[in-house]
Amino acid sequence: MGIVRKLIGASRWIENVAAVEAPRLAPEVVAEFEAELSAVAASDAYLTALGGSGAVAGADPLDAALLGWRREVDSVPMPSAWRNDAR
């Protein structure tokens, strides 16, 4: 009988929590968040495009600098992993 009362109490608690309305954000806060989120998405797409195999620098000097650094890093072969043979 005790477990049934606990389950009924839990279900009532869940109903009460579900009935509480979540706080609303001001429209200007939502707009600012969406603008920041779209800026992050645009930066991510930009870096993904520069990281692609067929990346070509555009008219923007930042494109040329980032692509140049990427090609410089890619041109140097990575050394093999360090090993400790002294046992």
Buried (B, 14 or more C-beta within 10 A) or exposed (E): EEEEEEEEEEEEEEEEEEEEEEEEEEEEEEEEEEEEEEEEEEEEEBEEEBEEEEBEBEEEEEBEEBBEEEEEEEEEEEEEEEEEEEE
